[in-house]
Amino acid sequence: MANLVESQRWFEKALTLMPGGVNSPVRGWGAVGLTPPPLIARGAGSRVYDVDGNSYLDFVGSWGPLILGHAVPEVVAAVQEAASRGLGFGATTPGEVELAQLLVEAVPSLEMVRLVTSGTEACMSALRLARGATGRARVIKFDGCYHGHADSFLVAAGSGVLTQAIPGSPGVPAEIAALTLSLPYNDLEAVQEAVKRHAGEIAAIIVEPVAGNMGVVLPREGFLEGLRQLCHQEDIILIFDEVISGFRAAWGGAQARYRVKPDLTCLGKIIAGGLPVAAYGGRRERMSPVAPSGPIYQAGTLSGNPVAVAAGLATLKALQRAGTYEQLEEKGAWLEAELVRAAARGGAEITVNRAGSLLTLFFCRGPVNDLEDAKKSDLNRFRQFFQGMLAQGIYLPPSQFEAWFISLAHGAEDLEATAAAAREVWGR
Ligand SMILES: *Cc1c(COP(=O)(O)O)cnc(C)c1O
């Protein structure tokens, strides 16, 4: 194993200062049985470097935003240039208008957006808008989908999920959790039944149109279309949480890839290229009730921060060049095929789910269509695979239930090194 002396020193100190030594739970590496996690000093292109000087080929990409890779010169230059003009003003800047324009042009269902600071905030605000617009309180989400950590979304599903929502986290009042119904992903019938049972009470259905937070799970044919139709019929607001899939599943997000238009869309991650900006939006009439043009309150001191906006604009402009999504698709398809081939040769039973440059390798027989399927993955085998890959310098998301993020910086040699590492792990 790599020398992690400096990481150990920093992590021990971090443990005394931050819960679990981290500022977001997935960074702890508990799920892969490794401590300390490497503390990262810097990144460049497809690689990250830890404080001990070890280098890793990175498939986390800051959990999605870095679709161009780390410290890409044109993004860094845009950030430096913006920073030199001031870090923020609490007033509208031209960059915000440009970013809003770009989002509206790219994402089919958007005519107007509100920029916020995190994906959590985007989803929470979209739900408030849906509740305010419909005058209803309940929301339907799907098991294994993640929409940030607002109270309404931290609801796990038991088997009697329709009647008995249970808090997924202590601190979420049962009264709030009871308003959230969590249903199996891809199960349109369960949604129809829930909508019938709670007729006239559902404000919104929120869904990751390509799920990325139980590992990658694709929408089955007809699922998104069915949600769309049902929401039309019942005057329910359909919210696509495209915080991962926006500008990842396709330039216009999953809604462009699958040609289904939601009423509200949440964006984050890629739209700020690694800095904190997110957004929610929809048609003009749908967004106009938001303050100050309407009564539904939502605000933010750092919303649309000019430095973060500059990173987003530079990232999206680079992505806009011809051929980028074809390249991402090619990289993803190549890696998927090589992983499948290597597993078959090594006698390892796996299933790969993929949308473009987003993929997850499950250690079970497929198909993986929902959380229950995803949970069949053998976590011991995942842990061994993760450790085996890490030993060869491949830094994968340290959880079975996350996506690998391939970037434009991942070259053919990087992908070949990854496939070779997998062959090595499965060859043993
Ligand atoms: C990451 C993510 C969020 C939360 O975004 P934060 O910026 O971490 O608050 C919400 N929804 C989805 C689909 C995500 O992947």
The ligand as a Tripos MOL2 file, in Angstrom:
@<TRIPOS>MOLECULE
LIG
   15    15     1     0     0
SMALL
NO_CHARGES

@<TRIPOS>ATOM
      1 C1        -25.0960   16.0290   -5.2880 C.3       1 LIG1
      2 C2        -26.5610   15.9720   -5.4670 C.ar      1 LIG1
      3 C3        -27.4320   16.8260   -4.7710 C.ar      1 LIG1
      4 C4        -26.9610   17.7340   -3.6690 C.3       1 LIG1
      5 O1        -26.0950   18.7010   -4.1150 O.3       1 LIG1
      6 P1        -25.1310   19.4350   -3.0450 P.3       1 LIG1
      7 O2        -24.4640   20.4700   -3.8540 O.co2     1 LIG1
      8 O3        -24.2400   18.3550   -2.5160 O.co2     1 LIG1
      9 O4        -26.0160   19.9870   -1.9890 O.co2     1 LIG1
     10 C5        -28.7650   16.8040   -5.0920 C.ar      1 LIG1
     11 N1        -29.2370   15.9680   -6.0310 N.ar      1 LIG1
     12 C6        -28.4450   15.1200   -6.6970 C.ar      1 LIG1
     13 C7        -29.0230   14.2490   -7.7570 C.3       1 LIG1
     14 C8        -27.0860   15.0800   -6.4210 C.ar      1 LIG1
     15 O5        -26.3120   14.1950   -7.0470 O.3       1 LIG1
@<TRIPOS>BOND
     1     1     2 1
     2     2     3 ar
     3     2    14 ar
     4     3     4 1
     5     3    10 ar
     6     4     5 1
     7     5     6 1
     8     6     7 2
     9     6     8 1
    10     6     9 1
    11    10    11 ar
    12    11    12 ar
    13    12    13 1
    14    12    14 ar
    15    14    15 1
@<TRIPOS>SUBSTRUCTURE
     1 LIG1         1 GROUP 0 **** ****
